[in-house]
């Protein structure tokens, strides 16, 4: 949290992946998926030669109705 705040990124929540998935389902989304930083790195950053990778806190919720 302190590192994110120092970088200018405010923390808006501390939801765990299972909890945020449950909230999405409760809100009416039929399909929900947690995409980890590791998955993002493997999919979008694997072939980069500049070393850019997502940080551990950069994860996604993918939800569809």
CHARMM-style PDB file with segment names, atoms N, HN, CA, C and O in Angstrom:
ATOM      1  N   UNK     1       0.828  -1.183   0.000  1.00  0.00      PROA
ATOM      2  CA  UNK     1       0.000   0.000   0.000  1.00  0.00      PROA
ATOM      3  C   UNK     1       0.874   1.249   0.000  1.00  0.00      PROA
ATOM      4  O   UNK     1       0.611   2.184  -0.756  1.00  0.00      PROA
ATOM      5  N   UNK     2       1.901   1.275   0.831  1.00  0.00      PROA
ATOM      6  HN  UNK     2       2.114   0.515   1.445  1.00  0.00      PROA
ATOM      7  CA  UNK     2       2.753   2.455   0.900  1.00  0.00      PROA
ATOM      8  C   UNK     2       3.488   2.696  -0.411  1.00  0.00      PROA
ATOM      9  O   UNK     2       3.629   3.839  -0.847  1.00  0.00      PROA
ATOM     10  N   UNK     3       3.957   1.622  -1.041  1.00  0.00      PROA
ATOM     11  HN  UNK     3       3.843   0.694  -0.687  1.00  0.00      PROA
ATOM     12  CA  UNK     3       4.636   1.755  -2.323  1.00  0.00      PROA
ATOM     13  C   UNK     3       3.719   2.312  -3.397  1.00  0.00      PROA
ATOM     14  O   UNK     3       4.124   3.160  -4.193  1.00  0.00      PROA
ATOM     15  N   UNK     4       2.481   1.830  -3.418  1.00  0.00      PROA
ATOM     16  HN  UNK     4       2.153   1.141  -2.772  1.00  0.00      PROA
ATOM     17  CA  UNK     4       1.514   2.327  -4.396  1.00  0.00      PROA
ATOM     18  C   UNK     4       1.204   3.795  -4.142  1.00  0.00      PROA
ATOM     19  O   UNK     4       1.152   4.597  -5.074  1.00  0.00      PROA
ATOM     20  N   UNK     5       1.001   4.137  -2.894  1.00  0.00      PROA
ATOM     21  HN  UNK     5       1.043   3.485  -2.137  1.00  0.00      PROA
ATOM     22  CA  UNK     5       0.700   5.531  -2.553  1.00  0.00      PROA
ATOM     23  C   UNK     5       1.866   6.442  -2.928  1.00  0.00      PROA
ATOM     24  O   UNK     5       1.653   7.537  -3.448  1.00  0.00      PROA
ATOM     25  N   UNK     6       3.097   5.999  -2.668  1.00  0.00      PROA
ATOM     26  HN  UNK     6       3.270   5.110  -2.245  1.00  0.00      PROA
ATOM     27  CA  UNK     6       4.274   6.804  -3.008  1.00  0.00      PROA
ATOM     28  C   UNK     6       4.389   7.007  -4.515  1.00  0.00      PROA
ATOM     29  O   UNK     6       4.925   8.018  -4.968  1.00  0.00      PROA
ATOM     30  N   UNK     7       3.888   6.049  -5.293  1.00  0.00      PROA
ATOM     31  HN  UNK     7       3.453   5.227  -4.926  1.00  0.00      PROA
ATOM     32  CA  UNK     7       3.920   6.159  -6.749  1.00  0.00      PROA
ATOM     33  C   UNK     7       2.729   6.939  -7.290  1.00  0.00      PROA
ATOM     34  O   UNK     7       2.605   7.126  -8.500  1.00  0.00      PROA
ATOM     35  N   UNK     8       1.844   7.398  -6.388  1.00  0.00      PROA
ATOM     36  HN  UNK     8       1.945   7.246  -5.405  1.00  0.00      PROA
ATOM     37  CA  UNK     8       0.684   8.165  -6.821  1.00  0.00      PROA
ATOM     38  C   UNK     8      -0.535   7.336  -7.155  1.00  0.00      PROA
ATOM     39  O   UNK     8      -1.493   7.848  -7.735  1.00  0.00      PROA
ATOM     40  N   UNK     9      -0.515   6.053  -6.796  1.00  0.00      PROA
ATOM     41  HN  UNK     9       0.263   5.637  -6.325  1.00  0.00      PROA
ATOM     42  CA  UNK     9      -1.643   5.172  -7.063  1.00  0.00      PROA
ATOM     43  C   UNK     9      -2.413   4.935  -5.764  1.00  0.00      PROA
ATOM     44  O   UNK     9      -1.905   4.273  -4.859  1.00  0.00      PROA
ATOM     45  N   UNK    10      -3.623   5.465  -5.664  1.00  0.00      PROA
ATOM     46  HN  UNK    10      -4.036   6.003  -6.399  1.00  0.00      PROA
ATOM     47  CA  UNK    10      -4.374   5.262  -4.417  1.00  0.00      PROA
ATOM     48  C   UNK    10      -4.939   3.847  -4.332  1.00  0.00      PROA
ATOM     49  O   UNK    10      -5.366   3.278  -5.337  1.00  0.00      PROA
ATOM     50  N   UNK    11      -4.938   3.293  -3.141  1.00  0.00      PROA
ATOM     51  HN  UNK    11      -4.591   3.755  -2.325  1.00  0.00      PROA
ATOM     52  CA  UNK    11      -5.591   2.003  -2.921  1.00  0.00      PROA
ATOM     53  C   UNK    11      -7.066   2.274  -2.710  1.00  0.00      PROA
ATOM     54  O   UNK    11      -7.443   3.079  -1.859  1.00  0.00      PROA
ATOM     55  N   UNK    12      -7.892   1.607  -3.481  1.00  0.00      PROA
ATOM     56  HN  UNK    12      -7.586   0.953  -4.173  1.00  0.00      PROA
ATOM     57  CA  UNK    12      -9.329   1.791  -3.361  1.00  0.00      PROA
ATOM     58  C   UNK    12      -9.984   0.672  -2.576  1.00  0.00      PROA
ATOM     59  O   UNK    12     -11.075   0.844  -2.033  1.00  0.00      PROA
ATOM     60  N   UNK    13      -9.323  -0.471  -2.514  1.00  0.00      PROA
ATOM     61  HN  UNK    13      -8.437  -0.610  -2.955  1.00  0.00      PROA
ATOM     62  CA  UNK    13      -9.893  -1.590  -1.772  1.00  0.00      PROA
ATOM     63  C   UNK    13      -8.811  -2.619  -1.463  1.00  0.00      PROA
ATOM     64  O   UNK    13      -7.706  -2.575  -2.003  1.00  0.00      PROA
ATOM     65  N   UNK    14      -9.156  -3.521  -0.600  1.00  0.00      PROA
ATOM     66  HN  UNK    14     -10.054  -3.557  -0.161  1.00  0.00      PROA
ATOM     67  CA  UNK    14      -8.268  -4.624  -0.258  1.00  0.00      PROA
ATOM     68  C   UNK    14      -8.989  -5.950  -0.440  1.00  0.00      PROA
ATOM     69  O   UNK    14      -8.795  -6.878   0.346  1.00  0.00      PROA
ATOM     70  N   UNK    15      -9.814  -6.045  -1.467  1.00  0.00      PROA
ATOM     71  HN  UNK    15      -9.971  -5.292  -2.105  1.00  0.00      PROA
ATOM     72  CA  UNK    15     -10.561  -7.256  -1.709  1.00  0.00      PROA
ATOM     73  C   UNK    15      -9.634  -8.385  -2.150  1.00  0.00      PROA
ATOM     74  O   UNK    15      -8.701  -8.170  -2.923  1.00  0.00      PROA
ATOM     75  N   UNK    16      -9.899  -9.570  -1.657  1.00  0.00      PROA
ATOM     76  HN  UNK    16     -10.657  -9.745  -1.029  1.00  0.00      PROA
ATOM     77  CA  UNK    16      -9.170 -10.751  -2.133  1.00  0.00      PROA
ATOM     78  C   UNK    16      -9.796 -11.189  -3.457  1.00  0.00      PROA
ATOM     79  O   UNK    16     -10.958 -10.875  -3.717  1.00  0.00      PROA
ATOM     80  N   UNK    17      -9.056 -11.900  -4.290  1.00  0.00      PROA
ATOM     81  HN  UNK    17      -8.113 -12.155  -4.079  1.00  0.00      PROA
ATOM     82  CA  UNK    17      -9.657 -12.372  -5.542  1.00  0.00      PROA
ATOM     83  C   UNK    17     -10.963 -13.157  -5.343  1.00  0.00      PROA
ATOM     84  O   UNK    17     -11.921 -12.903  -6.073  1.00  0.00      PROA
ATOM     85  N   UNK    18     -11.044 -14.102  -4.386  1.00  0.00      PROA
ATOM     86  HN  UNK    18     -10.265 -14.308  -3.794  1.00  0.00      PROA
ATOM     87  CA  UNK    18     -12.322 -14.807  -4.220  1.00  0.00      PROA
ATOM     88  C   UNK    18     -13.473 -13.867  -3.848  1.00  0.00      PROA
ATOM     89  O   UNK    18     -14.601 -14.056  -4.302  1.00  0.00      PROA
ATOM     90  N   UNK    19     -13.189 -12.863  -3.030  1.00  0.00      PROA
ATOM     91  HN  UNK    19     -12.272 -12.709  -2.662  1.00  0.00      PROA
ATOM     92  CA  UNK    19     -14.254 -11.943  -2.617  1.00  0.00      PROA
ATOM     93  C   UNK    19     -14.710 -11.063  -3.776  1.00  0.00      PROA
ATOM     94  O   UNK    19     -15.910 -10.843  -3.944  1.00  0.00      PROA
ATOM     95  N   UNK    20     -13.779 -10.561  -4.573  1.00  0.00      PROA
ATOM     96  HN  UNK    20     -12.805 -10.741  -4.436  1.00  0.00      PROA
ATOM     97  CA  UNK    20     -14.177  -9.704  -5.686  1.00  0.00      PROA
ATOM     98  C   UNK    20     -14.928 -10.510  -6.749  1.00  0.00      PROA
ATOM     99  O   UNK    20     -15.832  -9.986  -7.400  1.00  0.00      PROA
ATOM    100  N   UNK    21     -14.558 -11.783  -6.926  1.00  0.00      PROA
ATOM    101  HN  UNK    21     -13.824 -12.208  -6.397  1.00  0.00      PROA
ATOM    102  CA  UNK    21     -15.309 -12.642  -7.844  1.00  0.00      PROA
ATOM    103  C   UNK    21     -16.731 -12.858  -7.331  1.00  0.00      PROA
ATOM    104  O   UNK    21     -17.686 -12.815  -8.106  1.00  0.00      PROA
ATOM    105  N   UNK    22     -16.868 -13.088  -6.041  1.00  0.00      PROA
ATOM    106  HN  UNK    22     -16.092 -13.123  -5.412  1.00  0.00      PROA
ATOM    107  CA  UNK    22     -18.196 -13.275  -5.448  1.00  0.00      PROA
ATOM    108  C   UNK    22     -19.035 -12.009  -5.602  1.00  0.00      PROA
ATOM    109  O   UNK    22     -20.219 -12.090  -5.931  1.00  0.00      PROA
ATOM    110  N   UNK    23     -18.441 -10.850  -5.370  1.00  0.00      PROA
ATOM    111  HN  UNK    23     -17.480 -10.784  -5.103  1.00  0.00      PROA
ATOM    112  CA  UNK    23     -19.174  -9.588  -5.528  1.00  0.00      PROA
ATOM    113  C   UNK    23     -19.628  -9.389  -6.968  1.00  0.00      PROA
ATOM    114  O   UNK    23     -20.735  -8.907  -7.207  1.00  0.00      PROA
ATOM    115  N   UNK    24     -18.790  -9.753  -7.920  1.00  0.00      PROA
ATOM    116  HN  UNK    24     -17.891 -10.144  -7.726  1.00  0.00      PROA
ATOM    117  CA  UNK    24     -19.174  -9.627  -9.327  1.00  0.00      PROA
ATOM    118  C   UNK    24     -20.353 -10.550  -9.645  1.00  0.00      PROA
ATOM    119  O   UNK    24     -21.292 -10.151 -10.333  1.00  0.00      PROA
ATOM    120  N   UNK    25     -20.298 -11.777  -9.143  1.00  0.00      PROA
ATOM    121  HN  UNK    25     -19.535 -12.101  -8.584  1.00  0.00      PROA
ATOM    122  CA  UNK    25     -21.417 -12.709  -9.371  1.00  0.00      PROA
ATOM    123  C   UNK    25     -22.700 -12.181  -8.724  1.00  0.00      PROA
ATOM    124  O   UNK    25     -23.775 -12.234  -9.321  1.00  0.00      PROA
ATOM    125  N   UNK    26     -22.572 -11.672  -7.496  1.00  0.00      PROA
ATOM    126  HN  UNK    26     -21.698 -11.628  -7.011  1.00  0.00      PROA
ATOM    127  CA  UNK    26     -23.735 -11.126  -6.785  1.00  0.00      PROA
ATOM    128  C   UNK    26     -24.314  -9.908  -7.507  1.00  0.00      PROA
ATOM    129  O   UNK    26     -25.493  -9.593  -7.346  1.00  0.00      PROA
ATOM    130  N   UNK    27     -23.494  -9.232  -8.292  1.00  0.00      PROA
ATOM    131  HN  UNK    27     -22.536  -9.489  -8.422  1.00  0.00      PROA
ATOM    132  CA  UNK    27     -23.933  -8.042  -9.023  1.00  0.00      PROA
ATOM    133  C   UNK    27     -24.547  -8.391 -10.370  1.00  0.00      PROA
ATOM    134  O   UNK    27     -24.962  -7.502 -11.113  1.00  0.00      PROA
ATOM    135  N   UNK    28     -24.610  -9.692 -10.690  1.00  0.00      PROA
ATOM    136  HN  UNK    28     -24.273 -10.414 -10.086  1.00  0.00      PROA
ATOM    137  CA  UNK    28     -25.291 -10.122 -11.893  1.00  0.00      PROA
ATOM    138  C   UNK    28     -24.406 -10.558 -13.045  1.00  0.00      PROA
ATOM    139  O   UNK    28     -24.915 -10.903 -14.111  1.00  0.00      PROA
ATOM    140  N   UNK    29     -23.101 -10.552 -12.859  1.00  0.00      PROA
ATOM    141  HN  UNK    29     -22.687 -10.272 -11.993  1.00  0.00      PROA
ATOM    142  CA  UNK    29     -22.229 -11.032 -13.923  1.00  0.00      PROA
ATOM    143  C   UNK    29     -22.259 -12.558 -13.931  1.00  0.00      PROA
ATOM    144  O   UNK    29     -22.106 -13.201 -12.892  1.00  0.00      PROA
ATOM    145  N   UNK    30     -22.458 -13.124 -15.118  1.00  0.00      PROA
ATOM    146  HN  UNK    30     -22.583 -12.602 -15.962  1.00  0.00      PROA
ATOM    147  CA  UNK    30     -22.566 -14.582 -15.216  1.00  0.00      PROA
ATOM    148  C   UNK    30     -21.210 -15.263 -15.224  1.00  0.00      PROA
ATOM    149  O   UNK    30     -21.011 -16.278 -14.558  1.00  0.00      PROA
ATOM    150  N   UNK    31     -20.285 -14.703 -15.976  1.00  0.00      PROA
ATOM    151  HN  UNK    31     -20.447 -13.878 -16.518  1.00  0.00      PROA
ATOM    152  CA  UNK    31     -18.949 -15.288 -16.063  1.00  0.00      PROA
ATOM    153  C   UNK    31     -17.945 -14.310 -15.473  1.00  0.00      PROA
ATOM    154  O   UNK    31     -17.884 -13.147 -15.873  1.00  0.00      PROA
ATOM    155  N   UNK    32     -17.164 -14.790 -14.524  1.00  0.00      PROA
ATOM    156  HN  UNK    32     -17.214 -15.734 -14.199  1.00  0.00      PROA
ATOM    157  CA  UNK    32     -16.146 -13.938 -13.904  1.00  0.00      PROA
ATOM    158  C   UNK    32     -14.842 -14.711 -13.843  1.00  0.00      PROA
ATOM    159  O   UNK    32     -14.821 -15.930 -13.670  1.00  0.00      PROA
ATOM    160  N   UNK    33     -13.745 -13.961 -13.993  1.00  0.00      PROA
ATOM    161  HN  UNK    33     -13.762 -12.971 -14.134  1.00  0.00      PROA
ATOM    162  CA  UNK    33     -12.434 -14.603 -13.956  1.00  0.00      PROA
ATOM    163  C   UNK    33     -11.413 -13.629 -13.407  1.00  0.00      PROA
ATOM    164  O   UNK    33     -11.410 -12.448 -13.756  1.00  0.00      PROA
ATOM    165  N   UNK    34     -10.565 -14.125 -12.562  1.00  0.00      PROA
ATOM    166  HN  UNK    34     -10.568 -15.084 -12.279  1.00  0.00      PROA
ATOM    167  CA  UNK    34      -9.456 -13.361 -12.014  1.00  0.00      PROA
ATOM    168  C   UNK    34      -8.232 -13.634 -12.877  1.00  0.00      PROA
ATOM    169  O   UNK    34      -7.860 -14.790 -13.083  1.00  0.00      PROA
ATOM    170  N   UNK    35      -7.607 -12.577 -13.381  1.00  0.00      PROA
ATOM    171  HN  UNK    35      -7.909 -11.639 -13.214  1.00  0.00      PROA
ATOM    172  CA  UNK    35      -6.403 -12.711 -14.199  1.00  0.00      PROA
ATOM    173  C   UNK    35      -5.235 -12.167 -13.380  1.00  0.00      PROA
ATOM    174  O   UNK    35      -5.193 -10.982 -13.051  1.00  0.00      PROA
ATOM    175  N   UNK    36      -4.294 -13.041 -13.060  1.00  0.00      PROA
ATOM    176  HN  UNK    36      -4.328 -14.004 -13.328  1.00  0.00      PROA
ATOM    177  CA  UNK    36      -3.172 -12.660 -12.197  1.00  0.00      PROA
ATOM    178  C   UNK    36      -2.106 -11.885 -12.972  1.00  0.00      PROA
ATOM    179  O   UNK    36      -2.081 -11.891 -14.202  1.00  0.00      PROA
ATOM    180  N   UNK    37      -1.235 -11.223 -12.225  1.00  0.00      PROA
ATOM    181  HN  UNK    37      -1.256 -11.218 -11.225  1.00  0.00      PROA
ATOM    182  CA  UNK    37      -0.103 -10.512 -12.830  1.00  0.00      PROA
ATOM    183  C   UNK    37       0.803 -11.489 -13.574  1.00  0.00      PROA
ATOM    184  O   UNK    37       1.376 -11.141 -14.607  1.00  0.00      PROA
ATOM    185  N   UNK    38       0.934 -12.701 -13.059  1.00  0.00      PROA
ATOM    186  HN  UNK    38       0.469 -12.984 -12.221  1.00  0.00      PROA
ATOM    187  CA  UNK    38       1.752 -13.714 -13.735  1.00  0.00      PROA
ATOM    188  C   UNK    38       1.157 -14.032 -15.106  1.00  0.00      PROA
ATOM    189  O   UNK    38       1.883 -14.099 -16.097  1.00  0.00      PROA
ATOM    190  N   UNK    39      -0.160 -14.228 -15.166  1.00  0.00      PROA
ATOM    191  HN  UNK    39      -0.750 -14.174 -14.361  1.00  0.00      PROA
ATOM    192  CA  UNK    39      -0.816 -14.501 -16.446  1.00  0.00      PROA
ATOM    193  C   UNK    39      -0.662 -13.324 -17.409  1.00  0.00      PROA
ATOM    194  O   UNK    39      -0.400 -13.521 -18.596  1.00  0.00      PROA
ATOM    195  N   UNK    40      -0.823 -12.110 -16.901  1.00  0.00      PROA
ATOM    196  HN  UNK    40      -1.036 -11.950 -15.938  1.00  0.00      PROA
ATOM    197  CA  UNK    40      -0.652 -10.932 -17.749  1.00  0.00      PROA
ATOM    198  C   UNK    40       0.768 -10.865 -18.295  1.00  0.00      PROA
ATOM    199  O   UNK    40       0.979 -10.569 -19.472  1.00  0.00      PROA
ATOM    200  N   UNK    41       1.738 -11.142 -17.428  1.00  0.00      PROA
ATOM    201  HN  UNK    41       1.567 -11.382 -16.473  1.00  0.00      PROA
ATOM    202  CA  UNK    41       3.134 -11.126 -17.850  1.00  0.00      PROA
ATOM    203  C   UNK    41       3.414 -12.151 -18.929  1.00  0.00      PROA
ATOM    204  O   UNK    41       4.092 -11.859 -19.914  1.00  0.00      PROA
ATOM    205  N   UNK    42       2.893 -13.347 -18.743  1.00  0.00      PROA
ATOM    206  HN  UNK    42       2.342 -13.585 -17.943  1.00  0.00      PROA
ATOM    207  CA  UNK    42       3.118 -14.412 -19.725  1.00  0.00      PROA
ATOM    208  C   UNK    42       2.442 -14.104 -21.055  1.00  0.00      PROA
ATOM    209  O   UNK    42       2.984 -14.404 -22.118  1.00  0.00      PROA
ATOM    210  N   UNK    43       1.262 -13.506 -20.991  1.00  0.00      PROA
ATOM    211  HN  UNK    43       0.822 -13.262 -20.127  1.00  0.00      PROA
ATOM    212  CA  UNK    43       0.510 -13.264 -22.221  1.00  0.00      PROA
ATOM    213  C   UNK    43       0.971 -12.022 -22.983  1.00  0.00      PROA
ATOM    214  O   UNK    43       1.085 -12.048 -24.208  1.00  0.00      PROA
ATOM    215  N   UNK    44       1.232 -10.945 -22.262  1.00  0.00      PROA
ATOM    216  HN  UNK    44       1.139 -10.924 -21.267  1.00  0.00      PROA
ATOM    217  CA  UNK    44       1.473  -9.673 -22.931  1.00  0.00      PROA
ATOM    218  C   UNK    44       2.912  -9.148 -22.850  1.00  0.00      PROA
ATOM    219  O   UNK    44       3.278  -8.242 -23.598  1.00  0.00      PROA
ATOM    220  N   UNK    45       3.719  -9.700 -21.963  1.00  0.00      PROA
ATOM    221  HN  UNK    45       3.422 -10.437 -21.355  1.00  0.00      PROA
ATOM    222  CA  UNK    45       5.044  -9.132 -21.751  1.00  0.00      PROA
ATOM    223  C   UNK    45       6.189 -10.104 -21.998  1.00  0.00      PROA
ATOM    224  O   UNK    45       7.351  -9.710 -21.896  1.00  0.00      PROA
ATOM    225  N   UNK    46       5.905 -11.340 -22.313  1.00  0.00      PROA
ATOM    226  HN  UNK    46       4.961 -11.661 -22.395  1.00  0.00      PROA
ATOM    227  CA  UNK    46       6.934 -12.383 -22.401  1.00  0.00      PROA
ATOM    228  C   UNK    46       8.029 -12.067 -23.410  1.00  0.00      PROA
ATOM    229  O   UNK    46       9.193 -12.381 -23.162  1.00  0.00      PROA
ATOM    230  N   UNK    47       7.694 -11.465 -24.521  1.00  0.00      PROA
ATOM    231  HN  UNK    47       6.749 -11.210 -24.723  1.00  0.00      PROA
ATOM    232  CA  UNK    47       8.687 -11.235 -25.567  1.00  0.00      PROA
ATOM    233  C   UNK    47       9.302  -9.839 -25.529  1.00  0.00      PROA
ATOM    234  O   UNK    47      10.039  -9.465 -26.442  1.00  0.00      PROA
ATOM    235  N   UNK    48       9.015  -9.079 -24.505  1.00  0.00      PROA
ATOM    236  HN  UNK    48       8.416  -9.382 -23.764  1.00  0.00      PROA
ATOM    237  CA  UNK    48       9.591  -7.735 -24.416  1.00  0.00      PROA
ATOM    238  C   UNK    48      11.070  -7.838 -24.096  1.00  0.00      PROA
ATOM    239  O   UNK    48      11.480  -8.661 -23.277  1.00  0.00      PROA
ATOM    240  N   UNK    49      11.853  -7.018 -24.729  1.00  0.00      PROA
ATOM    241  HN  UNK    49      11.520  -6.349 -25.394  1.00  0.00      PROA
ATOM    242  CA  UNK    49      13.302  -7.027 -24.483  1.00  0.00      PROA
ATOM    243  C   UNK    49      13.726  -5.922 -23.525  1.00  0.00      PROA
ATOM    244  O   UNK    49      14.894  -5.847 -23.143  1.00  0.00      PROA
ATOM    245  N   UNK    50      12.780  -5.056 -23.132  1.00  0.00      PROA
ATOM    246  HN  UNK    50      11.831  -5.116 -23.442  1.00  0.00      PROA
ATOM    247  CA  UNK    50      13.126  -3.947 -22.247  1.00  0.00      PROA
ATOM    248  C   UNK    50      12.917  -4.266 -20.772  1.00  0.00      PROA
ATOM    249  O   UNK    50      13.169  -3.418 -19.915  1.00  0.00      PROA
ATOM    250  N   UNK    51      12.460  -5.476 -20.466  1.00  0.00      PROA
ATOM    251  HN  UNK    51      12.255  -6.164 -21.161  1.00  0.00      PROA
ATOM    252  CA  UNK    51      12.279  -5.879 -19.077  1.00  0.00      PROA
ATOM    253  C   UNK    51      10.996  -5.416 -18.427  1.00  0.00      PROA
ATOM    254  O   UNK    51      10.769  -5.704 -17.252  1.00  0.00      PROA
ATOM    255  N   UNK    52      10.147  -4.706 -19.156  1.00  0.00      PROA
ATOM    256  HN  UNK    52      10.332  -4.472 -20.111  1.00  0.00      PROA
ATOM    257  CA  UNK    52       8.893  -4.230 -18.583  1.00  0.00      PROA
ATOM    258  C   UNK    52       7.990  -5.412 -18.252  1.00  0.00      PROA
ATOM    259  O   UNK    52       7.756  -6.278 -19.095  1.00  0.00      PROA
ATOM    260  N   UNK    53       7.490  -5.443 -17.036  1.00  0.00      PROA
ATOM    261  HN  UNK    53       7.681  -4.740 -16.351  1.00  0.00      PROA
ATOM    262  CA  UNK    53       6.577  -6.493 -16.572  1.00  0.00      PROA
ATOM    263  C   UNK    53       5.524  -5.846 -15.671  1.00  0.00      PROA
ATOM    264  O   UNK    53       5.782  -4.802 -15.073  1.00  0.00      PROA
ATOM    265  N   UNK    54       4.353  -6.448 -15.571  1.00  0.00      PROA
ATOM    266  HN  UNK    54       4.142  -7.296 -16.057  1.00  0.00      PROA
ATOM    267  CA  UNK    54       3.359  -5.919 -14.631  1.00  0.00      PROA
ATOM    268  C   UNK    54       3.831  -6.149 -13.201  1.00  0.00      PROA
ATOM    269  O   UNK    54       4.540  -7.113 -12.912  1.00  0.00      PROA
ATOM    270  N   UNK    55       3.428  -5.250 -12.315  1.00  0.00      PROA
ATOM    271  HN  UNK    55       2.852  -4.467 -12.549  1.00  0.00      PROA
ATOM    272  CA  UNK    55       3.768  -5.439 -10.901  1.00  0.00      PROA
ATOM    273  C   UNK    55       2.823  -6.460 -10.289  1.00  0.00      PROA
ATOM    274  O   UNK    55       1.808  -6.813 -10.890  1.00  0.00      PROA
ATOM    275  N   UNK    56       3.149  -6.925  -9.116  1.00  0.00      PROA
ATOM    276  HN  UNK    56       3.973  -6.638  -8.628  1.00  0.00      PROA
ATOM    277  CA  UNK    56       2.341  -7.944  -8.453  1.00  0.00      PROA
ATOM    278  C   UNK    56       0.909  -7.471  -8.202  1.00  0.00      PROA
ATOM    279  O   UNK    56      -0.013  -8.285  -8.164  1.00  0.00      PROA
ATOM    280  N   UNK    57       0.720  -6.176  -8.033  1.00  0.00      PROA
ATOM    281  HN  UNK    57       1.469  -5.514  -8.064  1.00  0.00      PROA
ATOM    282  CA  UNK    57      -0.609  -5.651  -7.739  1.00  0.00      PROA
ATOM    283  C   UNK    57      -1.470  -5.391  -8.947  1.00  0.00      PROA
ATOM    284  O   UNK    57      -2.627  -4.997  -8.805  1.00  0.00      PROA
ATOM    285  N   UNK    58      -0.932  -5.601 -10.140  1.00  0.00      PROA
ATOM    286  HN  UNK    58       0.009  -5.921 -10.256  1.00  0.00      PROA
ATOM    287  CA  UNK    58      -1.699  -5.334 -11.344  1.00  0.00      PROA
ATOM    288  C   UNK    58      -2.390  -6.616 -11.802  1.00  0.00      PROA
ATOM    289  O   UNK    58      -1.813  -7.442 -12.509  1.00  0.00      PROA
ATOM    290  N   UNK    59      -3.628  -6.749 -11.381  1.00  0.00      PROA
ATOM    291  HN  UNK    59      -4.097  -6.078 -10.807  1.00  0.00      PROA
ATOM    292  CA  UNK    59      -4.416  -7.926 -11.705  1.00  0.00      PROA
ATOM    293  C   UNK    59      -5.770  -7.453 -12.200  1.00  0.00      PROA
ATOM    294  O   UNK    59      -6.162  -6.315 -11.945  1.00  0.00      PROA
ATOM    295  N   UNK    60      -6.484  -8.312 -12.903  1.00  0.00      PROA
ATOM    296  HN  UNK    60      -6.166  -9.237 -13.111  1.00  0.00      PROA
ATOM    297  CA  UNK    60      -7.741  -7.926 -13.507  1.00  0.00      PROA
ATOM    298  C   UNK    60      -8.907  -8.816 -13.095  1.00  0.00      PROA
ATOM    299  O   UNK    60      -8.735  -9.990 -12.768  1.00  0.00      PROA
ATOM    300  N   UNK    61     -10.071  -8.236 -13.120  1.00  0.00      PROA
ATOM    301  HN  UNK    61     -10.211  -7.283 -13.386  1.00  0.00      PROA
ATOM    302  CA  UNK    61     -11.326  -8.980 -13.036  1.00  0.00      PROA
ATOM    303  C   UNK    61     -11.961  -8.879 -14.410  1.00  0.00      PROA
ATOM    304  O   UNK    61     -12.226  -7.778 -14.892  1.00  0.00      PROA
ATOM    305  N   UNK    62     -12.207 -10.000 -15.037  1.00  0.00      PROA
ATOM    306  HN  UNK    62     -11.992 -10.895 -14.645  1.00  0.00      PROA
ATOM    307  CA  UNK    62     -12.896 -10.037 -16.321  1.00  0.00      PROA
ATOM    308  C   UNK    62     -14.286 -10.579 -16.036  1.00  0.00      PROA
ATOM    309  O   UNK    62     -14.430 -11.684 -15.514  1.00  0.00      PROA
ATOM    310  N   UNK    63     -15.316  -9.799 -16.381  1.00  0.00      PROA
ATOM    311  HN  UNK    63     -15.198  -8.901 -16.805  1.00  0.00      PROA
ATOM    312  CA  UNK    63     -16.671 -10.209 -16.064  1.00  0.00      PROA
ATOM    313  C   UNK    63     -17.587  -9.914 -17.248  1.00  0.00      PROA
ATOM    314  O   UNK    63     -17.490  -8.855 -17.869  1.00  0.00      PROA
ATOM    315  N   UNK    64     -18.467 -10.847 -17.553  1.00  0.00      PROA
ATOM    316  HN  UNK    64     -18.546 -11.707 -17.048  1.00  0.00      PROA
ATOM    317  CA  UNK    64     -19.431 -10.657 -18.644  1.00  0.00      PROA
ATOM    318  C   UNK    64     -20.829 -10.976 -18.154  1.00  0.00      PROA
ATOM    319  O   UNK    64     -21.022 -11.732 -17.201  1.00  0.00      PROA
ATOM    320  N   UNK    65     -21.800 -10.379 -18.829  1.00  0.00      PROA
ATOM    321  HN  UNK    65     -21.644  -9.765 -19.603  1.00  0.00      PROA
ATOM    322  CA  UNK    65     -23.194 -10.613 -18.447  1.00  0.00      PROA
ATOM    323  C   UNK    65     -23.809 -11.706 -19.281  1.00  0.00      PROA
ATOM    324  OT1 UNK    65     -24.980 -12.038 -19.097  1.00  0.00      PROA
TER     325      UNK     65
END
